[in-house]
Amino acid sequence: MEVQGLSCHGCGSTDVEFDPTTRKIHCNQCGREEYYSRAQLGATGKVSFVKDNAIRFFKEGNRVNARKFASDVLNIMLDNATALFIIAYCDEYGEMRSGSISDFFRKVQDIPLEYNEVRELIDLFEASLYNMRDYEEDMVVLMIKNMQSEQDRKDLENFIDTVSPYCIAHYQSEDFLSEERCGLYCDIASNCNIPKTCYALLKGIRTNPDSPYVTHGFYLKAKTGYFRQHYVQSVGKVIQAMKESAFKTKFLAGYRQMVNQFDKDAQAVS
C-alpha cells in the first residue's frame, strides 16, 4: 500500500510500500525496511487529512461520510482510536448494531493513545453526549488512564465536569450510583477539582427520578429508606472525599442541610 507522507529514513525516497498490520515500510529505492510508530503514522499527511474529514462530517451529523473517511483512516492505521470511535458510534446509532460502543471501549483500553487522539476523543465524546450518557464511566476511566501527567490535570477536570454532570442529570433512576460508581467518584474527587459533578450528585437528592421529592413518595417508607441509604449516603461519601477547598466546606454544609431536611420530610408523613 502506498501512503502519502511516508518516506524511507535511509535514502529519503517516498517510493515505499506500507503494511498497516505491522506498521512496516519497505523502500523500493534502497531496500531498507523499518517500522513507523503510532505517533509517526498518525502525523502523516494522509492520515491527518482523512481523519479531519471524518471528524468534520461526524460533528455535522453526516454519519455516512464520517464512517467512510474513518474507514479510510483504519485502512492505514488499524488502531486509530478516533476512527474506531466514529465507526462504532455510526454502527451503534446508525446501523443499530448493539454493542458497538462497548466493543470500542474494550478495544482501546490497552492502546497507549497519542496526545491528538485523546483530544479528539474528548471533542467527539462531548459532541455526542446525548447518546453517550450511558457510557459515562467508560469515557471518564479512559481519559483518566491517558491523562496522567500534571499538565493534563486541568483538561481532565474540565472533561469530567462536562460529561459527568450531564450524565448524572439524565439517569432515569438511582441505580447508576452503585458502590463501584460511588468509589470511582470518590477517587476522582480526592484527586481532582470537580465541583460541577459533586453539585450534580447533591442536586440529585431532590431531582433524581427515584427521589421521594420527585415521586411524592415519602409515605413509602421502604423506598424512602432505600433511597437515603443507597443514594443520599453515597453522595455524602463523595463530598467527604473532595479535596480540601472552599468548595468542600460549602458542599458539606449544603449536604448536611439537605439530609436534615430530607429526614424531617420523611418523619412528617409518619
Disulfide bonds with the S-S distance in Angstrom:
none
